[in-house]
């Protein structure tokens, strides 16, 4: 993974890059007006993919019930991991808050 001042290469990040950040807070900033959304990395879901390609995986985040943001491109920031421009998708609502998913193929 790169230094926080650099933007990580989304094509080369792996689940191991994010593993130490489970339970830590990220900040998601929408492209349109709206404040930052604090998200806690709740888990990493690994999937199997074709041989010779990066292992597909998803980051699972939990945010507050309000405000709830829709699907879209967000700047996801973390003090150690830096900034990532990702597609974030709301995945569900529970008493704990709104869950969001960011997938890497």
DRENPA-3360 file (N, C-alpha, C; in nm, 2 decimals, always signed):
BEGIN
1 = XXXXXXXX = +0.08/-0.12/+0.00/+0.00/+0.00/+0.00/+0.09/+0.12/+0.00 ~ +0.04/+0.23/-0.05/+0.12/+0.35/-0.06/+0.11/+0.44/+0.06 ~ +0.19/+0.54/+0.07/+0.19/+0.64/+0.18/+0.06/+0.71/+0.18 ~ +0.01/+0.76/+0.29/-0.12/+0.83/+0.30/-0.13/+0.95/+0.21 ~ -0.02/+1.02/+0.18/-0.02/+1.14/+0.10/-0.04/+1.10/-0.05 ~ -0.03/+0.98/-0.09/-0.05/+0.93/-0.22/-0.18/+0.87/-0.24 ~ -0.23/+0.86/-0.36/-0.36/+0.79/-0.38/-0.33/+0.65/-0.42 ~ -0.38/+0.55/-0.34/-0.35/+0.41/-0.37/-0.40/+0.37/-0.51;
9 = XXXXXXXX = -0.33/+0.27/-0.56/-0.37/+0.22/-0.69/-0.48/+0.12/-0.67 ~ -0.60/+0.15/-0.71/-0.71/+0.06/-0.68/-0.70/-0.08/-0.75 ~ -0.62/-0.08/-0.85/-0.60/-0.21/-0.92/-0.51/-0.31/-0.85 ~ -0.44/-0.26/-0.74/-0.34/-0.34/-0.67/-0.37/-0.36/-0.53 ~ -0.48/-0.29/-0.47/-0.50/-0.31/-0.33/-0.56/-0.45/-0.31 ~ -0.53/-0.51/-0.19/-0.57/-0.64/-0.15/-0.65/-0.64/-0.02 ~ -0.71/-0.75/+0.02/-0.78/-0.75/+0.15/-0.68/-0.73/+0.26 ~ -0.56/-0.77/+0.25/-0.46/-0.76/+0.35/-0.42/-0.61/+0.38;
17 = XXXXXXXX = -0.44/-0.53/+0.28/-0.41/-0.38/+0.30/-0.52/-0.32/+0.39 ~ -0.64/-0.38/+0.40/-0.74/-0.32/+0.48/-0.76/-0.40/+0.61 ~ -0.71/-0.52/+0.62/-0.73/-0.60/+0.74/-0.70/-0.52/+0.87 ~ -0.58/-0.45/+0.88/-0.55/-0.38/+1.01/-0.65/-0.27/+1.04 ~ -0.73/-0.22/+0.94/-0.82/-0.11/+0.96/-0.96/-0.15/+1.00 ~ -0.98/-0.28/+1.02/-1.12/-0.33/+1.07/-1.14/-0.27/+1.20 ~ -1.26/-0.21/+1.22/-1.30/-0.15/+1.34/-1.26/+0.00/+1.35 ~ -1.19/+0.05/+1.25/-1.15/+0.19/+1.24/-1.24/+0.27/+1.16;
25 = XXXXXXXX = -1.24/+0.40/+1.18/-1.33/+0.49/+1.11/-1.26/+0.55/+0.98 ~ -1.34/+0.55/+0.88/-1.30/+0.61/+0.75/-1.40/+0.73/+0.73 ~ -1.37/+0.82/+0.64/-1.45/+0.93/+0.61/-1.49/+0.92/+0.46 ~ -1.62/+0.92/+0.43/-1.67/+0.92/+0.29/-1.72/+1.06/+0.26 ~ -1.67/+1.11/+0.15/-1.71/+1.24/+0.10/-1.78/+1.22/-0.03 ~ -1.91/+1.27/-0.04/-1.98/+1.26/-0.17/-1.93/+1.37/-0.26 ~ -1.95/+1.34/-0.40/-1.91/+1.44/-0.49/-2.00/+1.57/-0.49 ~ -2.12/+1.55/-0.45/-2.22/+1.66/-0.44/-2.21/+1.73/-0.30;
33 = XXXXXXXX = -2.27/+1.84/-0.29/-2.27/+1.90/-0.15/-2.32/+1.81/-0.05 ~ -2.26/+1.81/+0.06/-2.30/+1.72/+0.17/-2.18/+1.70/+0.26 ~ -2.20/+1.69/+0.39/-2.09/+1.67/+0.48/-2.03/+1.53/+0.47 ~ -1.91/+1.51/+0.53/-1.85/+1.38/+0.53/-1.93/+1.29/+0.61 ~ -1.92/+1.16/+0.58/-2.00/+1.06/+0.64/-1.90/+0.96/+0.71 ~ -1.90/+0.95/+0.85/-1.81/+0.86/+0.91/-1.86/+0.72/+0.90 ~ -1.77/+0.63/+0.85/-1.80/+0.49/+0.83/-1.70/+0.40/+0.91 ~ -1.74/+0.30/+0.98/-1.65/+0.21/+1.04/-1.64/+0.09/+0.95;
41 = XXXXXXXX = -1.51/+0.05/+0.93/-1.49/-0.08/+0.85/-1.53/-0.20/+0.94 ~ -1.64/-0.26/+0.90/-1.70/-0.37/+0.98/-1.64/-0.50/+0.94 ~ -1.60/-0.52/+0.82/-1.55/-0.65/+0.78/-1.50/-0.65/+0.63 ~ -1.44/-0.76/+0.59/-1.40/-0.78/+0.46/-1.46/-0.91/+0.41 ~ -1.52/-0.91/+0.30/-1.58/-1.03/+0.24/-1.49/-1.07/+0.12 ~ -1.43/-1.19/+0.13/-1.35/-1.24/+0.02/-1.43/-1.33/-0.07 ~ -1.40/-1.33/-0.20/-1.47/-1.41/-0.30/-1.36/-1.48/-0.38 ~ -1.40/-1.58/-0.45/-1.31/-1.65/-0.54/-1.33/-1.59/-0.68;
49 = XXXXXXXX = -1.22/-1.59/-0.75/-1.22/-1.53/-0.89/-1.13/-1.62/-0.98 ~ -1.12/-1.58/-1.10/-1.04/-1.65/-1.20/-0.89/-1.65/-1.16 ~ -0.82/-1.76/-1.19/-0.68/-1.77/-1.16/-0.61/-1.67/-1.24 ~ -0.50/-1.62/-1.18/-0.42/-1.52/-1.25/-0.46/-1.38/-1.23 ~ -0.57/-1.36/-1.16/-0.63/-1.22/-1.13/-0.63/-1.20/-0.98 ~ -0.64/-1.07/-0.95/-0.65/-1.04/-0.80/-0.77/-1.10/-0.74 ~ -0.76/-1.14/-0.62/-0.87/-1.20/-0.54/-0.98/-1.09/-0.53 ~ -1.10/-1.11/-0.58/-1.21/-1.02/-0.56/-1.25/-1.01/-0.41;
57 = XXXXXXXX = -1.28/-0.89/-0.36/-1.33/-0.87/-0.23/-1.41/-0.75/-0.21 ~ -1.48/-0.74/-0.10/-1.57/-0.63/-0.07/-1.54/-0.58/+0.07 ~ -1.54/-0.45/+0.09/-1.53/-0.39/+0.22/-1.67/-0.36/+0.26 ~ -1.70/-0.39/+0.39/-1.83/-0.37/+0.45/-1.82/-0.27/+0.56 ~ -1.89/-0.16/+0.54/-1.89/-0.05/+0.63/-2.02/-0.03/+0.70 ~ -2.01/+0.03/+0.82/-2.14/+0.06/+0.89/-2.13/+0.21/+0.92 ~ -2.24/+0.28/+0.89/-2.25/+0.43/+0.91/-2.38/+0.46/+0.99 ~ -2.39/+0.58/+1.02/-2.51/+0.62/+1.10/-2.64/+0.61/+1.02;
65 = XXXXXXXX = -2.75/+0.60/+1.08/-2.88/+0.59/+1.01/-2.91/+0.72/+0.94 ~ -2.87/+0.84/+1.00/-2.89/+0.97/+0.93/-2.76/+1.04/+0.94 ~ -2.72/+1.11/+0.84/-2.77/+1.10/+0.70/-2.74/+0.96/+0.64 ~ -2.82/+0.92/+0.56/-2.80/+0.80/+0.48/-2.77/+0.84/+0.33 ~ -2.66/+0.80/+0.28/-2.62/+0.84/+0.14/-2.65/+0.73/+0.04 ~ -2.68/+0.77/-0.08/-2.71/+0.67/-0.19/-2.59/+0.62/-0.26 ~ -2.61/+0.54/-0.36/-2.50/+0.48/-0.44/-2.44/+0.59/-0.51 ~ -2.30/+0.58/-0.52/-2.23/+0.68/-0.60/-2.08/+0.67/-0.58;
73 = XXXXXXXX = -2.01/+0.76/-0.64/-1.87/+0.77/-0.63/-1.84/+0.86/-0.50 ~ -1.75/+0.81/-0.42/-1.71/+0.88/-0.29/-1.56/+0.88/-0.28 ~ -1.51/+0.98/-0.21/-1.37/+0.98/-0.17/-1.37/+0.92/-0.03 ~ -1.31/+0.81/-0.02/-1.30/+0.74/+0.11/-1.16/+0.76/+0.16 ~ -1.15/+0.82/+0.28/-1.03/+0.86/+0.34/-1.00/+0.79/+0.47 ~ -0.87/+0.75/+0.49/-0.83/+0.69/+0.62/-0.69/+0.74/+0.64 ~ -0.65/+0.77/+0.77/-0.52/+0.83/+0.80/-0.40/+0.75/+0.75 ~ -0.41/+0.61/+0.76/-0.30/+0.53/+0.71/-0.31/+0.49/+0.57;
81 = XXXXXXXX = -0.43/+0.47/+0.52/-0.45/+0.42/+0.38/-0.46/+0.53/+0.28 ~ -0.48/+0.65/+0.32/-0.49/+0.76/+0.22/-0.63/+0.77/+0.17 ~ -0.64/+0.83/+0.05/-0.77/+0.86/-0.02/-0.79/+0.76/-0.13 ~ -0.91/+0.71/-0.14/-0.95/+0.62/-0.25/-1.08/+0.67/-0.31 ~ -1.09/+0.68/-0.45/-1.21/+0.72/-0.51/-1.28/+0.59/-0.55 ~ -1.40/+0.56/-0.48/-1.46/+0.43/-0.49/-1.61/+0.45/-0.52 ~ -1.67/+0.34/-0.58/-1.81/+0.33/-0.59/-1.87/+0.27/-0.46 ~ -1.95/+0.34/-0.39/-2.00/+0.29/-0.26/-2.15/+0.27/-0.28;
89 = XXXXXXXX = -2.20/+0.15/-0.23/-2.34/+0.11/-0.25/-2.40/+0.09/-0.11 ~ -2.52/+0.15/-0.08/-2.59/+0.11/+0.04/-2.63/-0.03/+0.03 ~ -2.61/-0.11/+0.14/-2.64/-0.25/+0.13/-2.75/-0.29/+0.23 ~ -2.79/-0.21/+0.32/-2.90/-0.24/+0.41/-2.91/-0.15/+0.53 ~ -3.02/-0.16/+0.60/-3.04/-0.08/+0.72/-3.08/-0.17/+0.84 ~ -3.02/-0.14/+0.95/-3.05/-0.21/+1.07/-3.06/-0.12/+1.19 ~ -3.08/-0.17/+1.31/-3.08/-0.08/+1.43/-2.95/-0.02/+1.45 ~ -2.84/-0.09/+1.40/-2.70/-0.04/+1.42/-2.67/+0.07/+1.33;
97 = XXXXXXXX = -2.74/+0.09/+1.21/-2.71/+0.19/+1.12/-2.73/+0.14/+0.98 ~ -2.67/+0.22/+0.88/-2.67/+0.18/+0.74/-2.54/+0.11/+0.70 ~ -2.56/+0.00/+0.63/-2.44/-0.07/+0.59/-2.41/-0.03/+0.44 ~ -2.28/-0.02/+0.41/-2.24/+0.02/+0.27/-2.14/-0.08/+0.23 ~ -2.13/-0.10/+0.10/-2.03/-0.20/+0.04/-1.95/-0.13/-0.07 ~ -1.82/-0.16/-0.07/-1.73/-0.12/-0.17/-1.66/-0.24/-0.22 ~ -1.68/-0.27/-0.35/-1.62/-0.40/-0.41/-1.50/-0.37/-0.50 ~ -1.41/-0.47/-0.49/-1.29/-0.47/-0.57/-1.29/-0.60/-0.65;
105 = X = -1.28/-0.59/-0.78/-1.29/-0.71/-0.87/-1.16/-0.75/-0.91;
% end
